[in-house]
Amino acid sequence: MVRNPPRMPNAATVSGKGATGRWILLAVFGAAAAGSGFVVPQFLLLTVGQKAAAQSVNPDAARQSVPSHAVFVPFGELVVNLAEERLTRYLHVNITLQVDSADEQNLHAMLAAKKTILRNWLISYLSDKSLGDVRGAAGMNRARREIQDQFNNVLFAEGTEIVRDVLFEEFSVR
């Protein structure tokens, strides 16, 4: 004859401290979650209010953090063959540079001096791209970022980033 071992009672069958303790623990965590949901936004609003009050006391500090007016400087258009097997596809781009209005004259002077170098680099850079490299927003944004970095490196060797953005007025693969 096979005997079944005695069963251990579980929490569902035992009434008393175990079940009551769980309900108390659940109530405590619920109250803590509800309290933090109320208190945390109050602290965040307080810090935002303190920043606004500090800026109203010192308006020069607020003015320094606001960027100057953006100006758009046309760079020009380029047509390059993409790095495809039969060279049947080409990319047509029209580029505009975004700078602060305070840096516009400086950029015009630097572009006049180094535009040939930049166009040569840009032709080499874009002709190394395949159709997959320039497809979609991710490919375009990567190209914009890399062009911006190179333009800032060539135009302003001291490390300042005058070119704030590179914008494509036209970007088409034909």
Secondary structure, DSSP 8 states (H G I E B T S, - for coil): ----------TTT--SHHHHHHHHHHHHHHHHHHHHHHHHHHHHHHHHHHHHHHHHH-HHHHHHHS---EEEEEEEEEEEE-S-TT---EEEEEEEEEEEGGGHHHHHHHHHHHHHHHHHHHHHHHHT--HHHHSHHHHHHHHHHHHHHHHHHHH-TTS-----EEEEEEEEE-
